[in-house]
Amino acid sequence: MSLYGVMRTSTSGMSAQANRLATVADNIANVNTTGYKRAGTEFSSLLIESSASEYTSGSVLTDIRHAISQQGSLQNTTSLTDLAVSGDGFFIVTDPSGTFQLTRAGSFVPDGEGNLINAAGYRLMGYPLDSSGNLSIVVNGYNGLVPVRIDQLSLSASPSTDGTFIANLPSEAGIVAAADLPSLNAATAQYTGKSSLITYDNLGKEVIVDLYFSKTAADTWEVTAFDRAAAAAGGGFPYTSGPLATDMLDFDPTTGQLTAASVDSLDIPVPGGATMTLDLSQLSQLATGYTVLSAAVNGNPPSGVDVIEIARDGTVYATYENGRQVPIYQIPLAHVASPDKMLALAGNVFSPTSESGDVQIGFAENDNLGSILTNTLEQSNVDLATELTNMIDSQRSYTANSKVFQTGSELMDVLINLKR
């Protein structure tokens, strides 16, 4: 074994231990960094072919790996936009230049434009939802993703499209003459029961609909709807415009419920709004007075966003002041076949490589992906006690390699001095 080989091998040993100490330094420095993944140094030997009579020393190689797939502990916070993934998956984020990266660092807060960004300045990406809560995704690419922005949620109003009216119509009520039915809109109109419903037009304006019930024959009733704004002075008939909708109801004289052949809903075109389908299927005709049991209509007047909520499946809801919840985004999760083979970059983000496999995009709690937790942050997966142990071990190994180098150097001096 040559003295030069001894010095070369010990130098590679010192270099390897220096790399190990560098990862220990990074790990200790980031022990409290949200979403940080521990860096580790793996050693492998490099041997040089030797003869039977002479051994030629090789060296040691280092491979830096990050424990990306190892989850850190979860810590509760007080911020609704602090997010953590419990299980597999990564948030998709972009830097200011628009480059997509993956991360587990979910300490998001709104920036000056309302975009959710984490402590490293990366913007959280999500899919926008339409008014029906639908979306379309590309599972192996980033198409369709936009920054999750929460400041553009202005006042919102929605028209009435559905309603439910539950009441009892008195079976003993008198029959209204055909000439006096409300549907004819005459000043002499008569009716058995009347109720008014608040509905909303496209701009969120209240539109009051007057609902009239009149018995036309045994077990047969007429239901008619009018726009209150068209009522005569002091209210009631005649209205300046005809009925919005009218239809006939047929009841079973035995059960007091609507017959199978009867209509069970009324389509009312709300002035300035949409057509509202009023469900009448639970009306009854029993031997008691006209009694309204329940009435409900959807839609809402203009109202602002009160709070933002994020569900475990990543759906972002805007909760308005009137209690109405509207889904506005869905936050996806990305995953790769081998997370530990991704490239770790500054800001606790990771970039897929050829060794990690292609990015696949899905949603939380689907396809073996984890859940998205709010008011929670994933802490660093660094164990401080282990790092201090590694530091002491590296220090001793470095010192031992330096002693080998020093011994080789002294022997080299002896060899050089032989000619003197």
C-alpha positions as CSV (number, residue, x, y, z in Angstrom):
1,M,0.0,0.0,0.0
2,S,1.5,3.3,-1.1
3,L,1.8,6.2,1.3
4,Y,0.1,8.4,-1.3
5,G,-2.9,6.0,-1.1
6,V,-3.0,6.3,2.7
7,M,-3.2,10.1,2.5
8,R,-5.8,10.0,-0.3
9,T,-8.0,7.6,1.5
10,S,-7.8,9.5,4.8
11,T,-8.6,12.8,2.9
12,S,-11.8,11.2,1.5
13,G,-12.7,10.1,5.0
14,M,-12.3,13.6,6.3
15,S,-14.3,15.0,3.4
16,A,-17.1,12.4,4.1
17,Q,-17.3,13.3,7.7
18,A,-17.3,17.0,6.8
19,N,-20.4,16.3,4.6
20,R,-22.0,14.5,7.5
21,L,-21.3,17.4,9.9
22,A,-22.8,19.8,7.3
23,T,-26.1,17.8,7.3
24,V,-26.0,17.8,11.1
25,A,-25.6,21.6,11.1
26,D,-28.5,22.0,8.7
27,N,-30.7,19.7,10.7
28,I,-30.0,21.4,14.0
29,A,-30.5,24.9,12.5
30,N,-33.9,23.8,11.1
31,V,-35.1,21.8,14.1
32,N,-38.0,24.3,14.5
33,T,-38.6,25.0,10.8
34,T,-42.1,24.1,9.6
35,G,-42.2,21.3,7.1
36,Y,-38.4,20.8,7.1
37,K,-37.2,17.2,6.2
38,R,-34.1,15.9,7.9
39,A,-30.9,15.5,5.7
40,G,-28.8,12.4,6.2
41,T,-25.5,11.2,4.9
42,E,-25.1,7.6,3.6
43,F,-21.6,6.2,3.1
44,S,-20.5,3.7,0.5
45,S,-17.0,2.3,-0.2
46,L,-15.0,2.8,-3.3
47,L,-12.4,0.0,-3.7
48,I,-9.4,0.0,-6.1
49,E,-8.3,-3.3,-7.6
50,S,-5.4,-4.7,-5.6
51,S,-2.9,-7.5,-6.2
52,A,-2.4,-10.5,-3.8
53,S,0.9,-9.0,-2.5
54,E,-0.1,-5.3,-2.4
55,Y,-3.2,-3.6,-1.1
56,T,-4.2,-0.3,-2.7
57,S,-6.6,1.7,-0.5
58,G,-9.7,3.2,-2.0
59,S,-11.9,5.9,-0.6
60,V,-15.4,6.5,0.8
61,L,-18.3,8.1,-1.1
62,T,-21.2,10.1,0.4
63,D,-24.8,10.2,-0.7
64,I,-27.0,13.0,0.8
65,R,-30.6,11.9,1.3
66,H,-33.6,13.8,2.7
67,A,-36.2,11.9,4.8
68,I,-39.0,13.5,2.8
69,S,-41.5,10.6,3.2
70,Q,-41.1,10.7,7.0
71,Q,-43.8,12.8,8.6
72,G,-43.0,15.3,11.3
73,S,-45.2,15.8,14.4
74,L,-48.4,17.9,14.1
75,Q,-48.8,21.0,16.2
76,N,-52.1,22.9,16.7
77,T,-52.2,26.6,15.9
78,T,-54.8,29.4,16.1
79,S,-54.8,30.3,12.4
80,L,-57.4,28.9,10.0
81,T,-55.0,29.1,7.1
82,D,-52.3,27.0,8.8
83,L,-52.5,23.7,7.0
84,A,-50.9,20.3,7.4
85,V,-51.1,17.0,5.6
86,S,-51.8,14.0,7.8
87,G,-50.6,11.1,5.7
88,D,-49.2,11.1,2.1
89,G,-49.2,14.0,-0.2
90,F,-47.7,17.4,-0.8
91,F,-49.2,20.9,-1.3
92,I,-48.6,22.3,-4.8
93,V,-47.1,25.8,-4.6
94,T,-45.4,28.3,-7.0
95,D,-42.6,30.8,-6.6
96,P,-43.0,34.4,-7.9
97,S,-41.8,33.2,-11.4
98,G,-44.6,30.7,-11.6
99,T,-42.5,27.5,-11.2
100,F,-44.4,24.7,-9.6
101,Q,-42.9,22.9,-6.6
102,L,-44.1,20.6,-3.8
103,T,-44.0,21.3,-0.1
104,R,-45.3,20.2,3.3
105,A,-44.7,23.7,4.8
106,G,-48.3,24.9,5.3
107,S,-47.9,28.1,7.3
108,F,-50.1,30.1,4.8
109,V,-51.2,33.7,5.3
110,P,-52.7,36.2,2.7
111,D,-50.3,38.5,1.0
112,G,-51.1,42.0,-0.2
113,E,-53.1,40.6,-3.1
114,G,-55.0,38.1,-1.0
115,N,-53.0,35.0,-2.3
116,L,-52.2,32.4,0.4
117,I,-48.4,32.2,0.7
118,N,-46.2,30.4,3.2
119,A,-43.2,31.6,5.2
120,A,-40.9,31.1,2.2
121,G,-43.1,33.1,-0.1
122,Y,-44.6,30.2,-2.1
123,R,-48.2,30.6,-3.2
124,L,-50.7,27.8,-2.5
125,M,-52.4,26.5,-5.7
126,G,-55.9,25.1,-6.0
127,Y,-58.6,24.4,-8.5
128,P,-61.4,27.1,-8.8
129,L,-64.9,25.7,-8.3
130,D,-67.9,26.9,-10.3
131,S,-71.2,27.9,-8.8
132,S,-72.3,24.2,-8.6
133,G,-69.0,23.1,-6.9
134,N,-67.8,21.3,-10.0
135,L,-64.2,21.2,-11.3
136,S,-62.0,19.4,-13.8
137,I,-58.4,18.3,-13.2
138,V,-55.4,17.0,-15.1
139,V,-54.0,14.2,-12.9
140,N,-50.5,14.2,-14.4
141,G,-49.9,17.9,-14.8
142,Y,-50.5,21.4,-13.3
143,N,-53.0,22.6,-15.9
144,G,-56.0,24.4,-14.4
145,L,-54.3,25.3,-11.1
146,V,-54.6,28.9,-9.9
147,P,-53.4,30.7,-6.7
148,V,-55.8,30.4,-3.8
149,R,-57.0,33.9,-3.3
150,I,-59.3,34.9,-0.5
151,D,-59.6,38.7,-0.8
152,Q,-61.6,38.8,-4.0
153,L,-64.7,37.3,-2.3
154,S,-67.0,40.3,-2.5
155,L,-70.7,40.6,-1.7
156,S,-72.7,37.7,-3.0
157,A,-76.4,37.3,-3.8
158,S,-78.2,34.3,-5.1
159,P,-81.7,34.0,-6.6
160,S,-84.4,31.7,-5.2
161,T,-84.7,28.5,-7.1
162,D,-86.2,26.0,-4.7
163,G,-88.6,26.1,-1.8
164,T,-90.7,23.9,0.4
165,F,-94.2,24.7,1.8
166,I,-95.8,22.3,4.3
167,A,-99.4,23.1,5.5
168,N,-102.8,21.7,6.2
169,L,-105.8,22.7,4.2
170,P,-109.1,22.3,6.1
171,S,-111.2,19.4,4.7
172,E,-114.4,21.1,6.0
173,A,-113.7,24.4,4.1
174,G,-116.5,25.8,1.9
175,I,-116.2,25.6,-1.9
176,V,-115.3,28.9,-3.6
177,A,-117.4,29.7,-6.6
178,A,-115.6,29.5,-10.0
179,A,-116.2,33.2,-10.6
180,D,-114.5,34.1,-7.3
181,L,-111.3,32.1,-7.6
182,P,-108.1,34.0,-7.0
183,S,-106.7,32.9,-10.4
184,L,-109.2,35.2,-12.1
185,N,-107.7,38.2,-10.2
186,A,-111.1,39.8,-9.5
187,A,-111.9,42.3,-6.8
188,T,-114.3,39.7,-5.4
189,A,-111.8,36.9,-5.2
190,Q,-112.2,34.5,-2.3
191,Y,-109.8,32.0,-0.8
192,T,-109.5,29.6,2.1
193,G,-105.9,30.2,3.1
194,K,-103.2,32.7,2.3
195,S,-99.4,32.8,3.1
196,S,-96.6,35.0,1.9
197,L,-93.1,33.9,1.1
198,I,-89.9,36.0,0.8
199,T,-88.0,35.1,-2.3
200,Y,-84.9,36.8,-3.9
201,D,-84.3,38.0,-7.5
202,N,-80.9,37.8,-9.3
203,L,-79.6,40.8,-7.5
204,G,-80.6,39.7,-4.0
205,K,-83.7,42.0,-3.8
206,E,-86.6,40.7,-1.7
207,V,-89.7,39.7,-3.8
208,I,-92.7,38.8,-1.7
209,V,-94.9,36.1,-3.2
210,D,-98.5,35.8,-2.0
211,L,-99.8,32.2,-2.1
212,Y,-103.5,31.5,-2.1
213,F,-105.3,28.2,-1.5
214,S,-109.0,27.9,-2.5
215,K,-111.2,24.8,-2.4
216,T,-112.9,24.3,-5.8
217,A,-114.6,21.0,-5.2
218,A,-114.6,18.1,-2.8
219,D,-110.9,17.1,-2.3
220,T,-109.8,19.6,-5.0
221,W,-107.9,22.9,-4.4
222,E,-106.5,25.7,-6.5
223,V,-103.1,27.1,-5.6
224,T,-102.2,30.5,-7.0
225,A,-99.1,32.7,-6.6
226,F,-99.0,36.5,-7.1
227,D,-96.4,39.2,-6.9
228,R,-97.0,41.3,-3.8
229,A,-95.6,44.4,-5.5
230,A,-98.5,44.2,-8.0
231,A,-101.2,44.1,-5.2
232,A,-103.9,46.8,-5.0
233,A,-103.6,49.7,-2.7
234,G,-103.7,48.3,0.9
235,G,-102.9,44.8,-0.5
236,G,-104.9,42.1,-2.0
237,F,-107.1,41.9,-5.1
238,P,-107.1,42.9,-7.8
239,Y,-103.4,42.8,-8.6
240,T,-102.2,44.9,-11.5
241,S,-100.8,41.9,-13.2
242,G,-102.0,38.3,-13.4
243,P,-100.9,35.4,-11.3
244,L,-97.3,34.2,-11.5
245,A,-98.5,30.6,-11.4
246,T,-101.5,28.5,-10.7
247,D,-102.4,24.8,-10.6
248,M,-104.8,22.3,-9.1
249,L,-104.3,19.9,-6.2
250,D,-106.1,16.6,-5.7
251,F,-106.3,14.9,-2.3
252,D,-107.2,11.4,-1.3
253,P,-110.4,11.6,0.8
254,T,-109.2,8.6,2.9
255,T,-105.7,9.6,3.8
256,G,-105.9,13.4,3.4
257,Q,-102.7,13.3,1.4
258,L,-102.1,14.3,-2.3
259,T,-103.0,11.6,-4.8
260,A,-100.4,10.0,-7.0
261,A,-101.9,11.8,-10.0
262,S,-101.9,15.3,-8.4
263,V,-99.2,17.9,-9.0
264,D,-96.9,18.2,-6.0
265,S,-95.0,21.3,-6.9
266,L,-95.6,24.8,-8.3
267,D,-93.1,26.5,-10.6
268,I,-93.1,30.3,-9.8
269,P,-91.2,32.7,-12.0
270,V,-89.8,35.2,-9.5
271,P,-89.9,38.7,-11.0
272,G,-86.3,39.7,-11.8
273,G,-85.1,36.3,-10.8
274,A,-85.2,32.6,-11.6
275,T,-88.1,30.1,-11.7
276,M,-88.5,28.8,-8.2
277,T,-89.9,25.3,-7.8
278,L,-92.0,25.2,-4.7
279,D,-92.4,21.7,-3.2
280,L,-96.0,21.1,-2.1
281,S,-95.7,17.3,-1.8
282,Q,-96.2,17.4,2.0
283,L,-99.5,19.3,2.0
284,S,-102.4,17.6,3.8
285,Q,-106.2,17.9,3.9
286,L,-107.3,17.1,7.4
287,A,-110.3,18.1,9.6
288,T,-108.6,21.1,11.2
289,G,-108.0,24.7,10.2
290,Y,-105.5,26.2,7.7
291,T,-102.1,25.6,9.4
292,V,-98.7,26.4,8.1
293,L,-96.2,23.9,9.5
294,S,-93.0,24.9,7.7
295,A,-91.9,27.1,4.8
296,A,-88.4,27.5,3.4
297,V,-87.0,29.2,0.3
298,N,-83.3,29.3,-0.8
299,G,-81.5,32.3,-2.1
300,N,-80.1,35.2,-0.2
301,P,-79.7,39.0,-0.2
302,P,-76.3,40.5,-0.7
303,S,-73.9,39.6,2.1
304,G,-70.2,39.6,2.7
305,V,-67.8,36.8,3.6
306,D,-67.6,36.2,7.3
307,V,-65.0,33.5,7.5
308,I,-63.0,31.1,5.3
309,E,-63.2,27.4,6.2
310,I,-61.1,24.5,4.7
311,A,-62.4,21.0,4.9
312,R,-60.4,17.8,5.4
313,D,-60.7,17.0,1.7
314,G,-59.2,20.4,0.7
315,T,-62.5,22.2,-0.2
316,V,-62.2,25.9,0.6
317,Y,-65.6,27.3,1.7
318,A,-66.6,31.0,2.0
319,T,-69.1,31.3,4.8
320,Y,-71.2,34.5,4.3
321,E,-72.7,36.6,7.0
322,N,-76.1,35.0,6.5
323,G,-74.7,31.6,7.2
324,R,-74.6,30.4,3.6
325,Q,-71.5,28.4,2.6
326,V,-70.1,28.4,-0.9
327,P,-67.3,26.2,-2.1
328,I,-64.8,28.4,-4.0
329,Y,-61.6,26.3,-4.3
330,Q,-60.4,22.7,-3.9
331,I,-56.8,22.3,-2.8
332,P,-55.2,19.2,-4.4
333,L,-52.4,17.0,-3.1
334,A,-49.5,15.8,-5.2
335,H,-47.6,12.6,-4.8
336,V,-44.7,10.7,-6.5
337,A,-43.6,7.1,-6.5
338,S,-40.4,7.8,-4.5
339,P,-40.6,11.0,-2.4
340,D,-37.1,10.6,-0.9
341,K,-35.6,10.8,-4.4
342,M,-37.0,14.3,-5.0
343,L,-34.6,17.3,-5.1
344,A,-34.7,19.4,-1.9
345,L,-34.6,23.2,-2.6
346,A,-34.5,26.3,-0.5
347,G,-37.7,27.2,1.2
348,N,-38.7,23.6,2.2
349,V,-39.9,22.8,-1.3
350,F,-39.2,19.7,-3.4
351,S,-38.8,19.2,-7.1
352,P,-39.6,15.8,-8.8
353,T,-36.7,14.1,-10.6
354,S,-36.4,11.2,-13.0
355,E,-35.6,9.0,-10.0
356,S,-38.6,10.1,-7.9
357,G,-41.1,9.5,-10.7
358,D,-43.7,11.7,-12.3
359,V,-46.1,13.9,-10.3
360,Q,-49.6,12.6,-9.8
361,I,-52.4,14.9,-8.6
362,G,-55.4,13.9,-6.5
363,F,-57.4,15.0,-3.6
364,A,-57.2,14.5,0.1
365,E,-58.7,11.4,1.5
366,N,-58.8,9.8,-1.9
367,D,-56.4,7.4,-3.6
368,N,-54.4,6.7,-0.4
369,L,-53.7,10.4,0.1
370,G,-53.8,11.9,3.5
371,S,-56.2,14.5,5.1
372,I,-55.7,18.3,5.1
373,L,-55.9,19.6,8.6
374,T,-56.6,23.3,9.5
375,N,-55.2,25.1,12.5
376,T,-52.3,22.7,12.3
377,L,-48.6,22.7,11.1
378,E,-46.3,19.9,10.5
379,Q,-43.1,20.3,12.4
380,S,-39.5,19.4,11.4
381,N,-38.8,15.6,11.5
382,V,-35.4,16.3,13.1
383,D,-34.6,14.5,16.3
384,L,-32.2,16.8,18.2
385,A,-30.7,14.0,20.4
386,T,-29.9,11.9,17.3
387,E,-28.2,14.8,15.6
388,L,-26.0,15.6,18.6
389,T,-25.0,11.9,18.7
390,N,-24.2,12.1,15.0
391,M,-22.1,15.2,15.5
392,I,-20.0,13.6,18.2
393,D,-19.5,10.5,16.1
394,S,-18.5,12.5,13.1
395,Q,-16.1,14.5,15.2
396,R,-14.3,11.4,16.4
397,S,-14.2,9.9,12.9
398,Y,-12.8,13.1,11.4
399,T,-10.1,13.2,14.1
400,A,-9.2,9.5,13.4
401,N,-8.9,10.2,9.7
402,S,-6.8,13.2,10.4
403,K,-4.5,11.1,12.5
404,V,-4.1,8.6,9.6
405,F,-3.3,11.5,7.2
406,Q,-0.8,12.9,9.8
407,T,0.9,9.5,10.1
408,G,1.1,9.1,6.3
409,S,2.6,12.6,6.0
410,E,5.2,11.9,8.6
411,L,6.2,8.6,6.9
412,M,6.4,10.5,3.6
413,D,8.8,12.9,5.2
414,V,10.9,10.0,6.4
415,L,10.9,8.6,2.9
416,I,11.9,11.9,1.3
417,N,14.7,12.4,3.9
418,L,16.3,9.0,3.1
419,K,18.2,10.4,0.2
420,R,19.9,13.1,2.3
